[in-house]
Amino acid sequence: MGIKRDTRTLVLPIEQDEIYMTLLDVECLTLMTGWNMEMEKKPGGAFRSLCGSLEGEVLSLEPTERLVFEFCPAVLRVHWKVKLTIFLEEIDDGTRIFFHSEGLPDSHAEPWRELLSERLIQPLALFFSDED
């Protein structure tokens, strides 16, 4: 069984600091993902969904630039951990966001990509498209 890495990209016409703060806002995350979330917003802090679908740890927070989480996506019925690093890069017309995942077993790489897309990337894009 191989271990995979995966990087997804999203560009939004929103300032970098606003996206960063939104990714740490538990109420916004709950609205976007549909999972009632709790998070200690500090390195070593725990986060989880109250429905038990996700639980993990905040590994690193670099204001406006990078967030790093490690968690077990129980919703995929697995017992391995995935590390998700979210990089924010200021560009001329907004922010480029990289979602870099590590530790994906071959057998769960595609379900993980779907989960990440459906529960974070697409909702984040939709959330900010409603700001017009």
N, C-alpha and C positions, 0 to 999 in steps of 0.2 A: 504494500500500500504506500503510495507516494504522498508527500506533503506538498501542497500547492500554495502559491501566493497569487493574489488577484488585486488589481487596482482598477477602480472605476473613477470617472471624472464627471463633474457637474459644474457648469458655469452659470452664475446668477448675477443679475445686474444690481446687486446689493453690496453694501460696504462690508468688509471683512469682519470688523468688530461686531456688527449686528448679527451676522451668521454665527460667530463664535458664541455670543451670549445666548442665542436661540438654542444652540446645541447643548447648553448647560441649563436651560430653563425647563424644569420638570413639567410644568403645565403645558408648555408648547410641545414637548416630546410626547406627552400623553395625548394631546390633540392630534399630532401627526401620526403616531404609531398605532393609536387605538389601545395601547397598553398603559394602564395606570402605573406610572414610574415613581421610584424613589431614588435619590442620588446624594451622596456626600461629595460635594464639589471640591475635592482636594486629593492630591496623590495619596494612594493607599485607601481612599474612601470606597465604600461599597455602593453598588447600584443594583437595582432589580426591578422587575415588573411585578406588581402585586398578584398577577395571575400565575406567576411562576414560570413564565416563558423564557425569561432571561435573568441571569444573575452574574455578577462579576465585580471587577475592581477598576477604579480609575488609576491608571499607572502614571500618567503625566498630563499636566495642563500648562501649556505655554500660551499665555493670553494673546488672543487674536491670530495665532499662527498654527497651533497644533494641539490636538487632543488625542490621548492614547488610552484605550480600554482593553481589558482582557476579560473574556467571559465565556460561559458555557451556554450555547443556544439550546436550552432544553426543549424548545418548541420543535427542534429537528430530531429530538430523541437521541441525543448523543452525549457522551461523557468526556469529550475532549474540549480544550479551550482554544478560542480563536483570539488573536490580537488584532484589533482594529485601530489603525492610526488615521486620523482625519487631519489632513494638511490644508491650510487655507492660504491662498496666494492672491495678493492684490494684483489686479490687471486694470488696464485702462478703463474698461466699461463695467467693472464690478469685481467679482471674486471667482477664482477657479478653486474648486474643492476636489481634493484627491481622497478617495476612500481606499486605503491600502489594508488588505487582510492577509494575515499569515497564520499558518498552522492548519490549513484546510486539508483533511484527508481526501484523496481522489473521489471516494464514494459520496462525499457530501459537498464537494466544491460547487456543483450546479445548484443544489437546494439552498446553499448559503448565498450564492449570488442572487437568486430569486428573492430570498428573505430580505437581504440588504436593500435590494432595489425596491421591493414592494413596501417595506416598513420604514425606510429611512430616506433613500435618495429621491424617489418619486414624491413622497409626502413633503419633503423639504422643498422641492421645486414648486409644488402646488401651493404650499404655505406662503411662499414669497410671491407667487404669481397673483395671489389675492390682494396684495398690497397696492396695486395700481389704483 
